Amino acid sequence: MGTFANDNAKFLYRELVGKYGKRAKMEVGTLRRRRKQPLSSQDIQDIDNKLRDIGYTQLPPRNDLRKWEEVLQKKGLWANIHAKRKRGEKPAKEGDEEYPDAESWQNLTKKKPNKGKRFVSKEGTSYGQAGKAKDGKDRIQPNNKTKADAYCARSNNIKGNWRSNPDSPNNLSRKKWKCHGNKSSR
């Protein structure tokens, strides 16, 4: 069983991807998974109408450079930086019109916790298990003597040179748990 019911549907799909790019592929994939049967040319036309109705912009023709530059400018600061590097231009200097203001640069370069982590240190290290415990309480409970002592004993036996690095995730977590050796000081 193929993705498309006939060659006409496959042709319309290729045209749709040429017009809308990845968004069209995503819509077709979603419909295909929902339907669990080959897509007809009418289905592809429905997706085209849907994308047009929601105002999704068509990609400009490949040979029209001015329109492509407009598309690149709408993608954001990093896309503009990478496009400029690719064209071989020098980066914008402070005071230039293209140079980002301090607030937007701060937002772009701000460190976020890695997936599954809860905190980020000043140096940018992610640490701490995200989420809540089964009982709905916070996972880090330095005031709970049994849990704190158990964590401190476990984390104290981790191999490696984490003791010499104050910014290691293990050291940072042990500070949150208020660990001193194998025990927690509440």
C-alpha positions in Angstrom: 0.0 0.0 0.0 1.6 3.3 -1.1 1.3 6.8 0.1 -0.7 8.0 -2.9 -3.7 6.5 -4.7 -2.5 7.4 -8.2 0.3 9.2 -10.1 -1.8 12.4 -10.3 -1.9 12.7 -6.5 1.9 12.2 -6.4 2.4 15.0 -9.0 0.1 17.3 -7.0 2.1 16.5 -3.9 5.4 17.4 -5.5 3.8 20.7 -6.7 2.6 21.4 -3.1 6.0 20.8 -1.6 7.5 23.1 -4.2 5.0 25.8 -3.1 5.0 25.4 0.7 8.1 23.3 1.5 8.3 21.4 4.8 4.9 22.6 6.0 3.3 20.7 3.1 5.2 17.5 4.0 4.1 17.8 7.6 0.4 18.3 6.6 0.4 15.3 4.2 2.2 13.1 6.8 -0.4 14.1 9.4 -3.3 13.3 7.1 -1.7 10.0 6.0 -1.2 8.8 9.6 -4.8 9.8 10.5 -6.4 8.2 7.5 -4.2 5.0 7.2 -5.0 4.7 3.5 -3.4 6.1 0.3 -4.1 9.8 -0.3 -6.1 10.9 -3.4 -5.6 14.0 -5.5 -8.6 15.6 -3.8 -6.9 15.2 -0.4 -3.8 17.0 -1.7 -6.0 19.8 -3.1 -7.7 20.1 0.3 -4.3 20.5 2.0 -3.4 23.2 -0.6 -6.7 25.0 0.1 -6.1 24.7 3.9 -2.6 26.2 3.7 -3.8 29.0 1.5 -6.8 29.8 3.8 -4.7 30.0 7.0 -2.4 32.4 5.2 0.7 30.3 5.0 3.0 32.1 2.5 4.2 30.4 -0.6 7.9 30.1 -1.2 9.1 32.4 -3.9 10.5 31.0 -7.2 14.1 30.0 -6.9 15.4 32.5 -9.4 13.8 35.6 -7.6 16.6 36.6 -5.2 14.9 39.7 -3.8 11.9 37.7 -2.5 14.2 35.1 -1.0 16.1 37.8 0.9 12.7 38.9 2.3 12.0 35.4 3.4 15.4 35.1 5.1 14.9 38.4 6.9 11.6 37.2 8.4 13.2 34.0 9.9 15.0 35.9 12.7 18.4 37.1 13.9 20.4 33.8 13.6 19.1 33.1 10.2 20.2 36.5 9.0 23.6 36.0 10.6 24.1 32.7 8.9 22.9 34.0 5.6 25.3 36.9 5.8 28.2 34.6 6.5 27.2 32.4 3.6 27.2 35.4 1.3 30.7 36.2 2.5 29.8 39.6 4.1 31.4 40.9 7.3 29.4 40.8 10.5 27.6 44.0 11.6 29.6 46.2 13.9 28.1 48.0 16.9 26.3 51.1 15.7 25.3 49.6 12.3 21.6 49.4 11.4 21.7 45.6 11.3 23.4 45.2 14.7 21.0 43.7 17.3 20.1 45.7 20.3 21.2 44.5 23.7 17.9 43.1 24.8 17.3 40.9 21.7 20.9 39.6 21.8 20.5 38.7 25.5 17.3 36.8 24.8 19.0 34.9 22.0 22.1 33.9 23.9 20.4 33.1 27.2 21.2 29.5 28.3 18.2 27.2 28.8 18.2 24.0 30.8 19.0 20.8 28.8 16.0 18.5 28.3 15.1 16.8 31.5 17.1 19.3 33.6 15.7 21.9 36.0 18.3 24.5 36.7 21.1 26.4 34.9 24.1 27.8 36.8 25.6 31.2 36.0 28.2 29.5 33.9 25.6 27.7 31.9 25.7 24.1 33.3 22.4 22.3 33.4 21.6 20.2 36.5 18.9 18.8 38.7 16.1 16.4 37.7 13.1 18.2 36.3 9.5 17.7 37.4 7.8 16.7 40.6 8.1 13.5 42.7 5.3 10.9 42.7 3.7 12.4 45.8 3.5 15.8 44.1 6.3 17.4 46.2 9.5 18.9 44.9 12.2 16.4 44.0 14.9 18.2 45.9 14.0 17.8 49.6 17.0 18.7 51.8 14.7 19.0 54.9 13.7 15.3 54.5 16.5 13.6 56.5 16.2 10.1 55.0 15.9 11.3 51.3 18.7 13.9 51.7 21.1 11.5 53.4 20.4 8.8 50.8 21.0 11.3 48.0 24.2 12.6 49.6 25.6 9.1 50.1 24.8 8.0 46.5 26.2 11.2 44.9 29.3 11.1 47.1 30.3 7.7 45.5 30.1 9.0 41.9 33.5 8.4 40.2 35.3 11.1 38.3 36.9 14.5 39.1 33.7 16.3 40.0 35.1 17.4 43.4 37.7 19.6 41.7 35.2 21.3 39.4 32.8 23.6 41.4 30.6 24.0 38.3 30.1 20.2 37.7 26.4 19.1 37.7 27.0 16.8 40.7 28.6 19.5 42.8 25.7 21.9 42.0 23.1 19.3 42.9 24.9 18.5 46.1 24.8 22.2 47.1 21.0 22.2 46.5 20.7 19.1 48.8 23.0 20.7 51.3 25.4 17.8 51.3 28.6 17.5 53.3 30.3 14.2 52.7 27.7 11.3 53.0 25.3 13.4 55.1 23.0 16.3 54.5 23.1 19.3 56.9 19.6 20.6 57.1 
